[in-house]
Structures are given as structure tokens and as C-alpha cells.
Amino acid sequence: MADHQAALNKKVPDIELLLTGGKENRLSDYAGKNIVIYFYPKASTPGCTQEGLDFSAAINNFRRQSCVILGASRDSLRAQENFKTKQQFPFELISDTEEALCNLFDVMKLKNMYGKQVRGIERSTFIIDKQGKLRHEWRGVKVKGHIDEVLEAVKQLHKQ
């Protein structure tokens, strides 16, 4: 694994994030909180919308664990803004058009769509702890029931 990729139980490189609301943050800006970053293939598509709505419905449970939720995709900032506004997500979305964050977490995969190979984001979720270490990862996520699993992992971390 390359040095510039996130690895379990290692500190995640402090990368710059372009967030909805035109904010530019770094991962280090969330020090002292657990962070859930979930990657989804495309804003405003059914599975991605459902996943965002599931995180929205559980937002207070995550906040009680001092946890920040961030959704990420390769969509433009404008597409992310529209998606967030339309669905009323109570958390920020990351626009990663350059794929820096996607590459850091190694979520770009070749997928089959309509018989063609296309490069896209594999639905994945990561938890970074209060010290900035990657503590959990889920790859090839199925949306149904996933948020409960993530919340349980965050609760375990919060107790530590």
C-alpha cells in the first residue's frame, strides 16, 4: 500500500476538503471528534439519496457520540449543494472532483455498467477517530442497515 493512502489504525494524512457552503476545511479541523466519511457514487441517485437520508435520520445519535458526518463524491460543488439542499441533509458534503480524497481512501474502482467498464466510486464508509487515525472501513457497502452498523462502531469508539 502506498504511503499516501489511508490505512487502518494509522493516522490519516491531513487533506484539504472542499465542502458545501463553500467551506474549505482540513481533516485536522475535526480533531477531538470522530469523523464518519461516507463515499457515494453520484449525488441525487436513488441509493445515494437513501444513504444520505439514513445518515440524516440518525444524525442526533451520531452527534451524541461527538461524531461528524461527511458525505463525499466526485460531483461538482454545485451538484453537492443542490443534493444537500433538496434532501435537507444536516451535514456537509465534500466535492472531490480531483479525486484526491477518493485516492487517499482507495475507493475508485472499475465497475460494470450496462456491459461497459467504467471507473467510479465504490460505496464505502470510514471512521476516523479523535486522534485522526482510521479505525473502521466498510467497502462495497449495501445501504440497507448500514447506518446502524456504523453507529454501533462509533459508539464503541466513543467509549474508549
C-alpha positions as CSV (number, residue, x, y, z in Angstrom):
1,M,0.0,0.0,0.0
2,A,1.3,3.4,-0.9
3,D,2.3,5.9,1.9
4,H,-0.2,8.4,0.7
5,Q,-3.2,6.1,1.3
6,A,-5.2,5.8,4.5
7,A,-4.5,2.6,6.4
8,L,-6.3,1.0,9.3
9,N,-5.0,2.1,12.7
10,K,-2.7,4.7,11.1
11,K,-3.0,8.5,11.2
12,V,-4.9,9.7,8.1
13,P,-2.9,12.3,6.0
14,D,-4.3,15.7,6.7
15,I,-6.0,16.5,3.4
16,E,-7.9,19.6,2.3
17,L,-11.7,19.3,1.8
18,L,-14.0,21.4,-0.3
19,L,-17.3,21.4,1.5
20,T,-20.9,22.5,0.7
21,G,-21.4,26.1,1.8
22,G,-18.1,26.9,0.0
23,K,-16.0,26.0,3.1
24,E,-12.5,24.7,2.8
25,N,-11.5,22.5,5.8
26,R,-8.8,20.1,6.6
27,L,-9.3,16.7,8.3
28,S,-7.4,18.2,11.2
29,D,-10.1,20.8,11.7
30,Y,-12.2,18.0,13.2
31,A,-9.6,16.9,15.8
32,G,-11.3,15.8,19.0
33,K,-14.3,14.4,17.2
34,N,-14.8,11.1,15.5
35,I,-15.5,11.5,11.8
36,V,-17.6,9.3,9.5
37,I,-16.8,9.9,5.8
38,Y,-19.1,8.0,3.5
39,F,-18.3,7.9,-0.2
40,Y,-21.2,7.5,-2.7
41,P,-21.1,7.1,-6.5
42,K,-23.3,10.0,-7.6
43,A,-25.4,12.8,-6.0
44,S,-29.2,12.6,-6.4
45,T,-29.3,8.9,-7.4
46,P,-31.6,6.6,-5.5
47,G,-29.1,4.6,-3.4
48,C,-27.0,7.6,-2.6
49,T,-30.1,9.6,-1.7
50,Q,-31.3,6.8,0.6
51,E,-27.9,6.5,2.3
52,G,-27.9,10.3,2.9
53,L,-31.4,10.2,4.3
54,D,-30.5,7.3,6.6
55,F,-27.5,9.2,8.0
56,S,-29.8,12.3,8.3
57,A,-32.4,10.3,10.3
58,A,-29.6,9.1,12.7
59,I,-27.7,12.5,12.9
60,N,-28.6,13.1,16.6
61,N,-27.4,9.7,17.6
62,F,-24.1,10.4,15.9
63,R,-23.8,13.9,17.4
64,R,-24.3,12.4,20.9
65,Q,-21.1,10.4,20.2
66,S,-19.2,13.6,19.2
67,C,-19.2,12.4,15.7
68,V,-19.2,14.5,12.5
69,I,-20.8,13.0,9.3
70,L,-19.3,14.0,5.9
71,G,-20.6,12.6,2.6
72,A,-18.2,12.6,-0.4
73,S,-18.4,12.0,-4.1
74,R,-16.8,13.3,-7.3
75,D,-19.7,15.6,-8.0
76,S,-19.2,19.3,-8.5
77,L,-19.7,21.6,-5.6
78,R,-22.9,22.8,-7.3
79,A,-24.3,19.3,-7.6
80,Q,-23.4,18.7,-4.0
81,E,-25.1,21.9,-2.9
82,N,-28.2,21.0,-4.8
83,F,-28.3,17.5,-3.4
84,K,-27.8,18.8,0.2
85,T,-30.5,21.5,-0.2
86,K,-33.0,19.2,-1.9
87,Q,-32.6,16.4,0.7
88,Q,-32.1,18.8,3.6
89,F,-29.0,16.9,4.8
90,P,-27.9,18.2,8.3
91,F,-24.2,17.6,7.4
92,E,-21.8,18.8,4.8
93,L,-21.0,17.1,1.5
94,I,-17.5,17.0,0.0
95,S,-16.9,17.8,-3.6
96,D,-13.9,15.7,-4.7
97,T,-13.7,16.4,-8.4
98,E,-9.9,15.9,-8.4
99,E,-10.3,12.6,-6.7
100,A,-7.7,13.4,-4.0
101,L,-9.9,12.1,-1.2
102,C,-11.1,9.2,-3.3
103,N,-7.5,8.2,-4.0
104,L,-6.5,8.6,-0.3
105,F,-9.1,6.1,0.7
106,D,-8.7,4.0,-2.5
107,V,-12.4,4.0,-3.4
108,M,-12.1,4.3,-7.2
109,K,-12.9,1.0,-8.8
110,L,-13.7,-0.4,-12.2
111,K,-17.3,-1.2,-12.3
112,N,-19.6,-2.8,-14.9
113,M,-22.4,-0.6,-16.0
114,Y,-24.6,-1.7,-18.9
115,G,-21.9,-4.1,-20.1
116,K,-19.1,-1.4,-20.1
117,Q,-16.2,-1.0,-17.7
118,V,-16.4,2.4,-16.0
119,R,-14.3,3.9,-13.3
120,G,-16.4,5.1,-10.3
121,I,-16.6,5.3,-6.6
122,E,-17.2,2.1,-4.7
123,R,-19.8,2.9,-2.0
124,S,-17.6,2.9,1.2
125,T,-17.6,4.3,4.7
126,F,-14.7,5.1,7.0
127,I,-14.4,6.2,10.6
128,I,-11.5,8.4,11.7
129,D,-11.1,8.7,15.5
130,K,-10.5,11.7,17.6
131,Q,-6.7,11.4,17.2
132,G,-7.1,11.3,13.4
133,K,-6.5,7.5,13.0
134,L,-8.5,5.4,10.6
135,R,-10.4,2.9,12.8
136,H,-13.0,1.3,10.7
137,E,-13.7,0.8,7.0
138,W,-16.6,-0.7,5.0
139,R,-16.2,-1.3,1.3
140,G,-18.8,-2.3,-1.3
141,V,-21.5,-1.1,1.1
142,K,-25.1,-2.1,0.8
143,V,-27.2,0.8,2.0
144,K,-29.9,-1.1,3.9
145,G,-29.0,-1.4,7.6
146,H,-25.5,0.0,7.1
147,I,-26.0,3.2,9.2
148,D,-26.8,1.0,12.3
149,E,-23.5,-0.8,11.9
150,V,-21.6,2.5,11.5
151,L,-23.4,4.0,14.6
152,E,-22.5,0.9,16.7
153,A,-18.8,1.2,15.7
154,V,-18.9,4.9,16.6
155,K,-20.4,4.2,20.0
156,Q,-17.7,1.7,20.7
157,L,-15.0,4.3,19.8
158,H,-16.7,6.9,21.9
159,K,-16.4,4.7,25.0
160,Q,-12.6,4.4,24.5
